[in-house]
Amino acid sequence: FFAAHSGMLARSMTTCTRALCVRASSANGSGTSGGARAVRYVPLKVVTISKGDKDLDAAVNAYLKRCSRYAPMDETTIKQNPKNTREVSAQKAAEGERVMKVLTPRDYVVLMDERGRDVSSEELADIVADIGEKGFDRGVFVLGGPFGHGDDVIARANCSIRLSKMVLNHQVARLVLAEALYRAHTILRGE
């Protein structure tokens, strides 16, 4: 199981490296210049597979609202284990089917995965900017369920990154992602 999952993730990572997650450095050695950057902003969506957590909802929504000052931003929560099965592969497949229904062919899909590539705040800002500059209609950041992402979601992803080398509770990861996306927008605006 893990070998197959790692292989698909490696293919996703190769796409990530070739596509948008790695940006050529500018003359000063960084991906951003430190000032405001002209960007074609596109809507962003966070897709989370979880049971929800009312204690963190207010904090997450505060960051999503801040992001909305720069571009349309919303969140979709998909019920964890929608078929109420004990079989991990069936659970991941069912969650993956629901995630796939949210995605469109014109979306740039970023998996949040503990085996994904480390990115700095500036590199995440580059990813957000590149989504619009490369002609995608929307950027979708997907936080998987407790057992990870379904195979179809991994295959569909354009990029896979991680928020931390540590494994984070899904609700904490949701908050960290919301703040990181807000920070990416402020970097792009030079704020």
KEGU-546701 format. One line per 5 residues: their letters; for each residue x, y, z of N, C-alpha, C, O. Coordinates in nm, 2 decimals, padded with zeros to 4 digits. Example, Ala and Ser with C-alpha at 12.3 -4.5 7.8 and 13.67 -1.06 7.14 Angstrom:
BEGIN
AS	01.32/-00.57/00.78/01.23/-00.45/00.78/01.32/-00.33/00.78/01.42/-00.33/00.85; 01.28/-00.22/00.71/01.37/-00.11/00.71/01.29/00.00/00.79/01.34/00.11/00.80
//
This chain:
BEGIN
FFAAH	00.08/-00.12/00.00/00.00/00.00/00.00/00.09/00.13/00.00/00.07/00.21/-00.09; 00.18/00.14/00.10/00.26/00.26/00.11/00.35/00.28/-00.02/00.37/00.39/-00.06; 00.40/00.17/-00.07/00.48/00.18/-00.19/00.40/00.24/-00.31/00.45/00.32/-00.38; 00.28/00.19/-00.33/00.19/00.24/-00.43/00.16/00.39/-00.41/00.16/00.47/-00.50; 00.13/00.42/-00.28/00.09/00.56/-00.25/00.21/00.65/-00.27/00.20/00.76/-00.33
SGMLA	00.33/00.61/-00.23/00.45/00.69/-00.24/00.49/00.71/-00.39/00.53/00.82/-00.43; 00.46/00.61/-00.48/00.49/00.62/-00.62/00.40/00.73/-00.68/00.44/00.81/-00.76; 00.27/00.73/-00.64/00.18/00.83/-00.70/00.21/00.97/-00.65/00.21/01.07/-00.72; 00.25/00.98/-00.52/00.29/01.10/-00.47/00.42/01.15/-00.53/00.43/01.27/-00.55; 00.51/01.06/-00.56/00.63/01.10/-00.63/00.60/01.16/-00.77/00.66/01.26/-00.81
RSMTT	00.51/01.10/-00.84/00.47/01.15/-00.97/00.41/01.29/-00.95/00.44/01.38/-01.03; 00.33/01.31/-00.85/00.27/01.44/-00.82/00.38/01.54/-00.79/00.37/01.66/-00.83; 00.48/01.50/-00.71/00.59/01.59/-00.68/00.67/01.63/-00.80/00.71/01.74/-00.81; 00.69/01.53/-00.89/00.76/01.56/-01.02/00.68/01.67/-01.09/00.74/01.77/-01.14; 00.55/01.66/-01.10/00.47/01.76/-01.16/00.49/01.89/-01.09/00.50/02.00/-01.15
CTRAL	00.49/01.88/-00.96/00.50/02.00/-00.88/00.63/02.07/-00.91/00.64/02.20/-00.93; 00.74/02.00/-00.92/00.87/02.06/-00.94/00.88/02.12/-01.08/00.93/02.23/-01.10; 00.82/02.05/-01.18/00.82/02.09/-01.32/00.73/02.21/-01.34/00.76/02.30/-01.42; 00.62/02.21/-01.27/00.51/02.31/-01.30/00.54/02.44/-01.22/00.63/02.52/-01.25; 00.45/02.46/-01.12/00.45/02.59/-01.05/00.52/02.60/-00.92/00.55/02.71/-00.88
CVRAS	00.54/02.49/-00.85/00.59/02.50/-00.72/00.74/02.55/-00.71/00.78/02.59/-00.61; 00.81/02.53/-00.82/00.95/02.58/-00.82/00.96/02.69/-00.92/00.93/02.68/-01.04; 01.00/02.81/-00.87/01.00/02.93/-00.95/01.15/02.96/-00.97/01.23/02.95/-00.88; 01.18/03.01/-01.09/01.32/03.05/-01.11/01.35/03.17/-01.02/01.27/03.26/-01.01; 01.47/03.17/-00.97/01.51/03.28/-00.88/01.53/03.41/-00.96/01.58/03.40/-01.07
SANGS	01.50/03.52/-00.89/01.53/03.64/-00.96/01.67/03.68/-00.94/01.75/03.60/-00.87; 01.72/03.79/-00.99/01.86/03.83/-00.98/01.91/03.84/-00.84/02.02/03.82/-00.81; 01.81/03.88/-00.74/01.86/03.89/-00.60/01.86/03.76/-00.53/01.88/03.76/-00.41; 01.83/03.65/-00.59/01.84/03.52/-00.53/01.71/03.47/-00.46/01.71/03.36/-00.40; 01.60/03.54/-00.47/01.48/03.50/-00.41/01.37/03.50/-00.52/01.38/03.57/-00.62
GTSGG	01.26/03.43/-00.49/01.15/03.42/-00.59/01.06/03.55/-00.59/00.99/03.57/-00.69; 01.07/03.63/-00.49/00.99/03.75/-00.49/01.09/03.87/-00.47/01.20/03.85/-00.41; 01.05/03.99/-00.50/01.14/04.10/-00.50/01.12/04.18/-00.37/01.20/04.28/-00.35; 01.03/04.15/-00.28/01.02/04.22/-00.16/00.91/04.33/-00.17/00.86/04.38/-00.07; 00.88/04.38/-00.29/00.77/04.48/-00.30/00.65/04.42/-00.36/00.64/04.30/-00.37
ARAVR	00.55/04.50/-00.39/00.43/04.46/-00.45/00.45/04.39/-00.58/00.54/04.44/-00.65; 00.37/04.30/-00.62/00.39/04.22/-00.74/00.26/04.23/-00.82/00.15/04.20/-00.76; 00.26/04.26/-00.94/00.14/04.25/-01.03/00.10/04.11/-01.04/00.18/04.02/-01.09; -00.02/04.08/-01.00/-00.07/03.94/-01.00/-00.21/03.93/-01.05/-00.29/04.02/-01.03; -00.24/03.83/-01.13/-00.38/03.80/-01.18/-00.44/03.71/-01.07/-00.42/03.59/-01.07
YVPLK	-00.51/03.77/-00.97/-00.57/03.70/-00.86/-00.68/03.61/-00.91/-00.76/03.66/-00.99; -00.69/03.49/-00.87/-00.80/03.40/-00.90/-00.86/03.35/-00.77/-00.79/03.36/-00.66; -00.98/03.31/-00.77/-01.04/03.25/-00.65/-00.96/03.14/-00.59/-00.90/03.06/-00.67; -00.96/03.13/-00.46/-00.89/03.01/-00.40/-01.00/02.94/-00.31/-01.09/03.00/-00.26; -00.98/02.81/-00.30/-01.07/02.73/-00.22/-00.99/02.63/-00.14/-00.89/02.58/-00.18
VVTIS	-01.03/02.62/-00.02/-00.97/02.52/00.07/-01.07/02.40/00.08/-01.19/02.43/00.12; -01.03/02.28/00.05/-01.12/02.16/00.07/-01.06/02.08/00.18/-00.95/02.04/00.18; -01.14/02.06/00.28/-01.10/01.99/00.40/-01.19/01.87/00.43/-01.31/01.87/00.42; -01.12/01.75/00.45/-01.20/01.63/00.49/-01.19/01.63/00.64/-01.08/01.60/00.70; -01.30/01.65/00.71/-01.29/01.65/00.85/-01.43/01.64/00.91/-01.53/01.65/00.84
KGDKD	-01.44/01.62/01.04/-01.56/01.62/01.12/-01.60/01.77/01.16/-01.71/01.79/01.20; -01.51/01.86/01.14/-01.53/02.00/01.18/-01.49/02.02/01.33/-01.47/01.92/01.41; -01.46/02.14/01.36/-01.42/02.18/01.50/-01.47/02.32/01.52/-01.40/02.42/01.48; -01.57/02.34/01.60/-01.63/02.47/01.62/-01.53/02.56/01.70/-01.54/02.69/01.68; -01.44/02.50/01.78/-01.35/02.58/01.85/-01.25/02.66/01.76/-01.21/02.77/01.79
LDAAV	-01.21/02.60/01.64/-01.12/02.66/01.55/-01.19/02.73/01.44/-01.12/02.81/01.37; -01.32/02.71/01.42/-01.39/02.77/01.30/-01.37/02.92/01.30/-01.35/02.98/01.19; -01.39/02.99/01.41/-01.38/03.13/01.42/-01.24/03.18/01.37/-01.23/03.28/01.29; -01.14/03.12/01.42/-01.00/03.16/01.38/-00.98/03.14/01.23/-00.92/03.22/01.16; -01.02/03.02/01.18/-01.00/02.99/01.04/-01.08/03.09/00.95/-01.03/03.14/00.86
NAYLK	-01.20/03.11/00.99/-01.29/03.21/00.92/-01.23/03.35/00.92/-01.25/03.42/00.82; -01.17/03.39/01.03/-01.11/03.52/01.03/-01.00/03.53/00.92/-00.99/03.64/00.86; -00.91/03.43/00.91/-00.81/03.44/00.81/-00.87/03.43/00.67/-00.82/03.49/00.58; -00.97/03.34/00.65/-01.03/03.33/00.52/-01.09/03.47/00.48/-01.09/03.51/00.36; -01.15/03.54/00.57/-01.21/03.67/00.55/-01.10/03.77/00.51/-01.12/03.85/00.42
RCSRY	-00.99/03.76/00.58/-00.88/03.85/00.54/-00.83/03.82/00.40/-00.80/03.91/00.32; -00.82/03.69/00.36/-00.78/03.65/00.23/-00.88/03.71/00.12/-00.84/03.75/00.01; -01.00/03.72/00.16/-01.11/03.77/00.07/-01.09/03.91/00.02/-01.15/03.96/-00.07; -01.01/03.98/00.10/-00.97/04.12/00.06/-00.89/04.13/-00.07/-00.89/04.23/-00.14; -00.82/04.02/-00.10/-00.73/04.01/-00.22/-00.80/03.93/-00.33/-00.78/03.97/-00.45
APMDE	-00.87/03.83/-00.30/-00.93/03.74/-00.40/-01.04/03.66/-00.34/-01.04/03.64/-00.22; -01.14/03.62/-00.42/-01.25/03.54/-00.36/-01.19/03.41/-00.29/-01.10/03.35/-00.35; -01.24/03.38/-00.18/-01.18/03.27/-00.10/-01.30/03.20/-00.03/-01.38/03.26/00.04; -01.30/03.06/-00.04/-01.40/02.99/00.04/-01.35/02.86/00.08/-01.24/02.81/00.04; -01.43/02.79/00.16/-01.39/02.66/00.21/-01.50/02.56/00.20/-01.62/02.60/00.22
TTIKQ	-01.47/02.44/00.16/-01.57/02.33/00.15/-01.52/02.22/00.25/-01.41/02.18/00.24; -01.61/02.18/00.33/-01.58/02.07/00.42/-01.65/01.94/00.38/-01.77/01.94/00.36; -01.57/01.84/00.36/-01.63/01.71/00.32/-01.63/01.62/00.44/-01.53/01.60/00.51; -01.74/01.55/00.46/-01.75/01.46/00.57/-01.65/01.35/00.57/-01.63/01.28/00.47; -01.58/01.33/00.68/-01.48/01.22/00.69/-01.56/01.09/00.69/-01.66/01.07/00.76
NPKNT	-01.50/00.99/00.62/-01.55/00.86/00.61/-01.70/00.86/00.58/-01.78/00.81/00.66; -01.74/00.91/00.46/-01.88/00.92/00.43/-01.96/00.79/00.42/-02.08/00.79/00.44; -01.89/00.68/00.40/-01.96/00.55/00.39/-01.95/00.47/00.52/-01.99/00.36/00.52; -01.89/00.53/00.62/-01.89/00.47/00.75/-01.83/00.33/00.75/-01.88/00.24/00.80; -01.72/00.32/00.68/-01.65/00.19/00.67/-01.53/00.18/00.75/-01.47/00.29/00.79
REVSA	-01.49/00.06/00.79/-01.36/00.05/00.87/-01.24/00.02/00.78/-01.13/00.03/00.82; -01.27/-00.01/00.65/-01.16/-00.04/00.56/-01.10/00.10/00.51/-01.17/00.18/00.45; -00.97/00.11/00.54/-00.90/00.24/00.51/-00.91/00.27/00.36/-00.94/00.39/00.33; -00.88/00.18/00.27/-00.88/00.21/00.13/-01.02/00.25/00.08/-01.03/00.34/00.00; -01.13/00.19/00.13/-01.26/00.23/00.10/-01.29/00.37/00.15/-01.36/00.45/00.08
QKAAE	-01.25/00.40/00.27/-01.27/00.53/00.33/-01.20/00.64/00.24/-01.26/00.74/00.21; -01.07/00.61/00.21/-01.00/00.71/00.13/-01.06/00.73/-00.01/-01.07/00.84/-00.06; -01.11/00.62/-00.07/-01.17/00.62/-00.20/-01.30/00.70/-00.20/-01.33/00.78/-00.28; -01.38/00.68/-00.09/-01.51/00.76/-00.08/-01.48/00.91/-00.06/-01.55/00.99/-00.12; -01.39/00.94/00.03/-01.35/01.08/00.05/-01.30/01.14/-00.08/-01.33/01.25/-00.12
GERVM	-01.22/01.06/-00.15/-01.16/01.11/-00.28/-01.27/01.14/-00.38/-01.26/01.24/-00.45; -01.37/01.05/-00.39/-01.48/01.08/-00.48/-01.55/01.21/-00.46/-01.58/01.28/-00.55; -01.57/01.24/-00.33/-01.63/01.37/-00.29/-01.54/01.49/-00.32/-01.59/01.59/-00.37; -01.41/01.47/-00.30/-01.32/01.58/-00.34/-01.33/01.60/-00.49/-01.33/01.72/-00.53; -01.32/01.50/-00.57/-01.32/01.51/-00.71/-01.44/01.58/-00.76/-01.44/01.65/-00.87
KVLTP	-01.56/01.57/-00.70/-01.68/01.64/-00.74/-01.67/01.79/-00.72/-01.74/01.86/-00.79; -01.58/01.83/-00.63/-01.56/01.98/-00.61/-01.47/02.04/-00.71/-01.48/02.16/-00.74; -01.38/01.96/-00.77/-01.28/02.01/-00.86/-01.33/02.02/-01.01/-01.42/01.95/-01.05; -01.27/02.12/-01.08/-01.30/02.14/-01.22/-01.17/02.12/-01.30/-01.07/02.12/-01.24; -01.19/02.09/-01.43/-01.06/02.08/-01.51/-00.97/02.20/-01.51/-00.85/02.18/-01.54
RDYVV	-01.02/02.32/-01.48/-00.94/02.44/-01.49/-00.89/02.48/-01.35/-00.83/02.59/-01.34; -00.90/02.39/-01.25/-00.84/02.41/-01.12/-00.69/02.37/-01.12/-00.65/02.27/-01.18; -00.62/02.45/-01.04/-00.48/02.41/-01.00/-00.49/02.35/-00.86/-00.53/02.42/-00.77; -00.46/02.22/-00.85/-00.49/02.15/-00.72/-00.36/02.13/-00.65/-00.26/02.07/-00.70; -00.35/02.18/-00.52/-00.24/02.17/-00.43/-00.28/02.07/-00.32/-00.36/02.11/-00.24
LMDER	-00.21/01.96/-00.31/-00.24/01.87/-00.20/-00.15/01.92/-00.08/-00.04/01.95/-00.09; -00.22/01.92/00.04/-00.14/01.94/00.16/-00.12/01.80/00.21/-00.21/01.73/00.25; 00.01/01.76/00.22/00.04/01.62/00.25/00.17/01.62/00.33/00.27/01.69/00.30; 00.18/01.54/00.43/00.30/01.53/00.52/00.42/01.48/00.44/00.53/01.51/00.49; 00.40/01.42/00.33/00.51/01.38/00.24/00.54/01.48/00.13/00.62/01.45/00.04
GRDVS	00.47/01.59/00.13/00.49/01.69/00.02/00.62/01.77/00.04/00.69/01.75/00.14; 00.64/01.86/-00.05/00.76/01.94/-00.05/00.75/02.05/00.05/00.64/02.12/00.06; 00.86/02.08/00.12/00.86/02.20/00.21/00.86/02.33/00.12/00.94/02.33/00.02; 00.79/02.43/00.16/00.79/02.55/00.09/00.79/02.66/00.20/00.74/02.65/00.31; 00.86/02.77/00.17/00.86/02.89/00.25/00.74/02.97/00.23/00.66/02.95/00.13
SEELA	00.72/03.07/00.31/00.60/03.17/00.28/00.62/03.23/00.15/00.52/03.25/00.08; 00.74/03.27/00.11/00.76/03.33/-00.02/00.73/03.24/-00.14/00.68/03.28/-00.24; 00.77/03.11/-00.12/00.74/03.01/-00.22/00.59/02.99/-00.24/00.54/02.97/-00.35; 00.52/02.99/-00.12/00.37/02.97/-00.13/00.31/03.09/-00.20/00.22/03.08/-00.28; 00.37/03.21/-00.18/00.32/03.33/-00.25/00.34/03.31/-00.40/00.26/03.35/-00.48
DIVAD	00.45/03.26/-00.44/00.48/03.24/-00.58/00.38/03.14/-00.64/00.33/03.16/-00.75; 00.35/03.03/-00.56/00.25/02.94/-00.61/00.11/03.00/-00.63/00.05/02.99/-00.74; 00.07/03.08/-00.53/-00.06/03.15/-00.54/-00.06/03.25/-00.67/-00.15/03.25/-00.74; 00.05/03.32/-00.69/00.06/03.41/-00.80/00.06/03.34/-00.93/00.00/03.37/-01.03; 00.14/03.23/-00.94/00.15/03.15/-01.06/00.02/03.08/-01.10/00.00/03.06/-01.22
IGEKG	-00.07/03.05/-01.01/-00.19/02.99/-01.04/-00.27/03.08/-01.14/-00.32/03.03/-01.24; -00.28/03.21/-01.11/-00.35/03.30/-01.20/-00.27/03.33/-01.32/-00.32/03.34/-01.43; -00.14/03.35/-01.31/-00.05/03.39/-01.42/-00.04/03.28/-01.53/-00.02/03.31/-01.64; -00.05/03.15/-01.48/-00.05/03.04/-01.58/-00.18/03.01/-01.64/-00.19/02.92/-01.72; -00.29/03.09/-01.61/-00.42/03.07/-01.68/-00.52/02.98/-01.61/-00.62/02.95/-01.67
FDRGV	-00.49/02.94/-01.49/-00.59/02.85/-01.42/-00.70/02.94/-01.37/-00.68/03.06/-01.34; -00.82/02.88/-01.35/-00.94/02.96/-01.31/-00.95/02.97/-01.16/-01.01/03.06/-01.10; -00.89/02.87/-01.09/-00.90/02.87/-00.94/-00.79/02.78/-00.89/-00.74/02.69/-00.95; -00.75/02.82/-00.77/-00.65/02.74/-00.69/-00.73/02.66/-00.58/-00.80/02.72/-00.50; -00.70/02.53/-00.57/-00.77/02.45/-00.47/-00.67/02.38/-00.38/-00.58/02.31/-00.43
FVLGG	-00.67/02.41/-00.25/-00.58/02.35/-00.16/-00.66/02.24/-00.08/-00.76/02.27/-00.02; -00.61/02.12/-00.09/-00.69/02.00/-00.03/-00.61/01.94/00.09/-00.50/01.90/00.08; -00.68/01.94/00.20/-00.64/01.88/00.32/-00.71/01.74/00.33/-00.83/01.74/00.34; -00.63/01.63/00.33/-00.69/01.50/00.33/-00.75/01.46/00.46/-00.74/01.53/00.56; -00.80/01.34/00.46/-00.86/01.28/00.58/-00.75/01.22/00.67/-00.63/01.24/00.64
PFGHG	-00.78/01.15/00.78/-00.68/01.10/00.87/-00.59/01.00/00.81/-00.48/00.97/00.86; -00.63/00.93/00.70/-00.54/00.83/00.63/-00.48/00.88/00.50/-00.42/00.81/00.43; -00.50/01.01/00.48/-00.44/01.07/00.36/-00.54/01.09/00.25/-00.66/01.10/00.27; -00.49/01.11/00.13/-00.57/01.14/00.01/-00.61/01.01/-00.07/-00.53/00.91/-00.07; -00.72/01.01/-00.13/-00.76/00.90/-00.22/-00.67/00.91/-00.34/-00.61/01.01/-00.38
DDVIA	-00.65/00.79/-00.41/-00.56/00.78/-00.52/-00.60/00.87/-00.64/-00.52/00.92/-00.70; -00.73/00.89/-00.66/-00.78/00.97/-00.77/-00.74/01.12/-00.74/-00.71/01.19/-00.84; -00.74/01.16/-00.62/-00.71/01.30/-00.58/-00.56/01.32/-00.60/-00.51/01.42/-00.65; -00.48/01.22/-00.56/-00.33/01.23/-00.58/-00.30/01.24/-00.73/-00.21/01.32/-00.77; -00.37/01.16/-00.81/-00.34/01.16/-00.95/-00.38/01.29/-01.01/-00.32/01.33/-01.11
RANCS	-00.48/01.36/-00.96/-00.53/01.48/-01.02/-00.45/01.60/-00.98/-00.45/01.70/-01.04; -00.38/01.59/-00.86/-00.30/01.70/-00.81/-00.19/01.75/-00.90/-00.13/01.68/-00.97; -00.18/01.89/-00.90/-00.07/01.95/-00.98/00.06/01.96/-00.89/00.17/01.97/-00.94; 00.04/01.96/-00.76/00.15/01.99/-00.67/00.11/01.93/-00.53/00.00/01.92/-00.49; 00.22/01.90/-00.46/00.20/01.85/-00.32/00.30/01.91/-00.23/00.42/01.91/-00.25
IRLSK	00.25/01.98/-00.13/00.34/02.05/-00.03/00.30/02.01/00.11/00.19/01.96/00.13; 00.38/02.04/00.20/00.35/02.02/00.34/00.36/02.14/00.42/00.44/02.23/00.39; 00.28/02.15/00.53/00.29/02.27/00.62/00.39/02.26/00.72/00.44/02.36/00.78; 00.43/02.14/00.76/00.53/02.12/00.86/00.59/01.98/00.85/00.53/01.89/00.79; 00.71/01.96/00.90/00.77/01.83/00.91/00.70/01.74/01.01/00.70/01.62/01.01
MVLNH	00.63/01.81/01.10/00.55/01.74/01.21/00.41/01.70/01.15/00.36/01.78/01.06; 00.35/01.60/01.19/00.21/01.57/01.16/00.12/01.66/01.24/00.14/01.66/01.36; 00.03/01.73/01.17/-00.06/01.82/01.24/-00.20/01.76/01.24/-00.24/01.70/01.15; -00.27/01.78/01.35/-00.41/01.76/01.36/-00.48/01.83/01.24/-00.44/01.94/01.21; -00.58/01.77/01.18/-00.64/01.83/01.06/-00.69/01.97/01.09/-00.69/02.06/01.00
QVARL	-00.75/01.99/01.20/-00.80/02.12/01.23/-00.69/02.23/01.25/-00.71/02.34/01.21; -00.58/02.19/01.31/-00.47/02.28/01.33/-00.41/02.30/01.19/-00.38/02.42/01.16; -00.40/02.20/01.10/-00.35/02.22/00.97/-00.44/02.32/00.89/-00.39/02.40/00.81; -00.57/02.31/00.91/-00.66/02.40/00.85/-00.63/02.54/00.89/-00.63/02.63/00.80; -00.61/02.57/01.01/-00.58/02.70/01.06/-00.44/02.75/01.01/-00.43/02.86/00.96
VLAEA	-00.34/02.66/01.01/-00.21/02.70/00.96/-00.22/02.73/00.81/-00.16/02.83/00.76; -00.29/02.65/00.73/-00.31/02.68/00.59/-00.38/02.81/00.57/-00.34/02.89/00.48; -00.48/02.84/00.64/-00.56/02.97/00.62/-00.46/03.09/00.65/-00.47/03.18/00.57; -00.38/03.08/00.76/-00.29/03.19/00.79/-00.18/03.20/00.68/-00.14/03.31/00.64; -00.13/03.08/00.63/-00.03/03.08/00.53/-00.08/03.15/00.40/00.00/03.22/00.33
LYRAH	-00.20/03.12/00.36/-00.26/03.18/00.24/-00.28/03.33/00.26/-00.25/03.41/00.16; -00.32/03.37/00.38/-00.33/03.52/00.40/-00.19/03.58/00.39/-00.17/03.68/00.33; -00.09/03.52/00.45/00.05/03.57/00.45/00.10/03.57/00.30/00.17/03.67/00.26; 00.07/03.47/00.22/00.11/03.47/00.08/00.05/03.60/00.01/00.12/03.66/-00.07; -00.07/03.63/00.04/-00.13/03.75/-00.03/-00.06/03.88/00.02/-00.04/03.97/-00.06
TILRG	-00.03/03.89/00.15/00.04/04.01/00.19/00.18/04.02/00.14/00.22/04.13/00.11; 00.24/03.91/00.12/00.38/03.91/00.05/00.36/03.96/-00.09/00.44/04.05/-00.14; 00.26/03.91/-00.16/00.24/03.95/-00.30/00.21/04.10/-00.31/00.25/04.17/-00.41; 00.14/04.15/-00.21/00.10/04.30/-00.21/00.21/04.38/-00.15/00.20/04.51/-00.15; 00.32/04.32/-00.10/00.42/04.40/-00.04/00.38/04.47/00.09/00.43/04.57/00.13
E	00.29/04.40/00.16/00.24/04.46/00.29/00.31/04.40/00.41/00.28/04.43/00.52
//
